[in-house]
Amino acid sequence: MTESLAIRKFSDLANPTCFLALAERVLPWLAALCCVLLAVGLFLSFTTEGDYQQGDTVRIMYIHVPAAWLSMMCYSVMALSAIGTLVWRHPLADVSHKAAAPLGAAFTLIALVTGSLWGKPMWGTWWVWDARLTSVFILFLMYLGLIALNRSMDDPSRAARVSAVLILVGFVNIPIIKFSVDWWNTLHQPASVIRLDGPTIDPEFLWPLLIMAVAFTLLFFCLHIMAMRNEIWRRRVATQRRLAARMAGRGD
Amino acid sequence: MTHAFYIVTAYAVTAAVVLSLIAWTFFDGRARRRELAELDAKGLRRRGTAAPGGAPSP
C-alpha cells in the first residue's frame, strides 16, 4: 500500500505539468538558501587564514574544489537521467540530461581555469598532461560533444536516446577522474576531503570548503530545475506551433 | 595578499561564468514564457495545461 503510494507520488512528480508546479514552489526557497550559503562561504573564504605553504592561494581551492565536484556530480545526474530515458523512456529524463549538459560544461570550465590559476604559482606551470587534468579535460570535451549532438538533431526523443547511450558509455570517465590520483603518479595531489579515514585538511580550510560546496550544489540544482522548466516550455511551444501549422494547413 | 593576481582572476572568471549561466537560464525562461503567452493569446493551448500565470484550460 505504502509502496504503491510512493510509486504514484514519484510518477506524479515525473509528470511535466506536476514538475512545473513543484518547480514554481521550490525554486524561491532553494535560491534563497543558495544565496545565504554563498554569502557565508565567500565571507569565510576571505576571512580565514592562509595556508603556511600555499599562502593566500588556498582561497582558490574554495571555488576550484566545489566546481570540480560538481563537474562529476552533474555527469552522474546525467547518467541517472540517461537510464530513465533508455529504461523507462520518460520524457522528463530526456529533459533532465539535455538541461544538465551546459551546466556541467560551465562548472568543468571553472574547475579547469581555477585549477590552472592555482597551478601556475604553486606548481610553476599552468598545465600538465597528468591523468587527473587530462581526464577532466576529456570530461569537458564530452559535455561539449553532448551539447552539439543535442542541437544537431531536430527530433528531441531521438536525440535523447542517442545522447543517453553516449552519456552511459562516457560514464566510465567518472571513476577514472576520481581514482586517477591513486592509480597513476600525478602532479595533482590525492583526495584530502572524501577519504575512508576522514578529511586530512585543517578545519580552518574545511569549513569554507564545505559551505561553498553545498552552496555550489544548491546553485546547480536551482539552475538545473530552471533549465528543465525552460526545456519543457520550449517543447510545448514547438508542439503548439506544429499544431497551429497543421490547423492552418487544414484550413487551406 | 600573496599571489593576488591569480586569486582575483580565479574569482572573477568564476563570477563571470556563473553570472552568465544565471542570466542565460533566466532570459531563456523569460523568452519561452513570452512565446507561450503569445500562443495562448492566439487561442493555441495544450489540452489540460495552464497558461503561464493563468487558470488551466478546459
Boltz contact constraints between the chains, C-beta under 6 A:
constraints:
  - contact:
      token1: [A, 55]
      token2: [B, 2]
      max_distance: 6.0
  - contact:
      token1: [A, 56]
      token2: [B, 1]
      max_distance: 6.0
  - contact:
      token1: [A, 56]
      token2: [B, 2]
      max_distance: 6.0
  - contact:
      token1: [A, 56]
      token2: [B, 7]
      max_distance: 6.0
  - contact:
      token1: [A, 57]
      token2: [B, 3]
      max_distance: 6.0
  - contact:
      token1: [A, 59]
      token2: [B, 7]
      max_distance: 6.0
  - contact:
      token1: [A, 60]
      token2: [B, 7]
      max_distance: 6.0
  - contact:
      token1: [A, 60]
      token2: [B, 10]
      max_distance: 6.0
  - contact:
      token1: [A, 63]
      token2: [B, 14]
      max_distance: 6.0
  - contact:
      token1: [A, 106]
      token2: [B, 17]
      max_distance: 6.0
  - contact:
      token1: [A, 106]
      token2: [B, 21]
      max_distance: 6.0
  - contact:
      token1: [A, 110]
      token2: [B, 14]
      max_distance: 6.0
  - contact:
      token1: [A, 110]
      token2: [B, 17]
      max_distance: 6.0
  - contact:
      token1: [A, 113]
      token2: [B, 13]
      max_distance: 6.0
  - contact:
      token1: [A, 114]
      token2: [B, 10]
      max_distance: 6.0
  - contact:
      token1: [A, 117]
      token2: [B, 6]
      max_distance: 6.0
  - contact:
      token1: [A, 117]
      token2: [B, 9]
      max_distance: 6.0
  - contact:
      token1: [A, 117]
      token2: [B, 10]
      max_distance: 6.0
  - contact:
      token1: [A, 121]
      token2: [B, 3]
      max_distance: 6.0
  - contact:
      token1: [A, 121]
      token2: [B, 6]
      max_distance: 6.0
  - contact:
      token1: [A, 223]
      token2: [B, 25]
      max_distance: 6.0
  - contact:
      token1: [A, 226]
      token2: [B, 25]
      max_distance: 6.0
  - contact:
      token1: [A, 227]
      token2: [B, 25]
      max_distance: 6.0
  - contact:
      token1: [A, 230]
      token2: [B, 28]
      max_distance: 6.0
  - contact:
      token1: [A, 230]
      token2: [B, 29]
      max_distance: 6.0
  - contact:
      token1: [A, 230]
      token2: [B, 32]
      max_distance: 6.0
  - contact:
      token1: [A, 233]
      token2: [B, 32]
      max_distance: 6.0
  - contact:
      token1: [A, 233]
      token2: [B, 36]
      max_distance: 6.0
  - contact:
      token1: [A, 234]
      token2: [B, 32]
      max_distance: 6.0
  - contact:
      token1: [A, 237]
      token2: [B, 35]
      max_distance: 6.0
  - contact:
      token1: [A, 240]
      token2: [B, 39]
      max_distance: 6.0
  - contact:
      token1: [A, 240]
      token2: [B, 44]
      max_distance: 6.0
  - contact:
      token1: [A, 244]
      token2: [B, 44]
      max_distance: 6.0
